[in-house]
Amino acid sequence: AEWERAARGPTGALFPWGEDWPTCAHAAFNAGSTFCAEAPLAVGGHSPLGDSPEGCMDLAGNVAEWVADVYDRYPTEPQADPRGPVDGRYRVVRGGGFHEGSAALRSTARWAADPADRSVGVGFRCAYRP
């Protein structure tokens, strides 16, 4: 929930930068007929156009990010700060990577991955509360 809030901002935007579908100026991703980048780029390479309202860089594209949540389907009733079940094999990955299409870059997109798997397109973000 914290990752999604950082990506969507206070307005609940479709992408970290707003409602416009991504271009190579916003993020490193698979733009359909071409890749915006052949490998992960240094953080901030698409700043400020790709930044979220909270000032977070590269929440969409470049590398997808592991989050702490255990993966499960969303419950049907509204939740405040959902964290998923206590136990489970799969963790949530968000943000889409440089080899993924534009739909994976949506602020609400997420998928399950086995933490034992490794990929050049998946990383993590260190965060702290100032």
Buried (B, 14 or more C-beta within 10 A) or exposed (E): EEBBBBBBBEEEBBBBBEEEEBBBEBBBBBBEEEBBBEEBBEEEBBEEEBBBBEEBBBBBBBBBBBBEBBBBEEEEEEEEEEBBEEEEEBBBBBBBBBBBEBEBBBBEBBEBBEEEEEEEBBBEBEEEEE
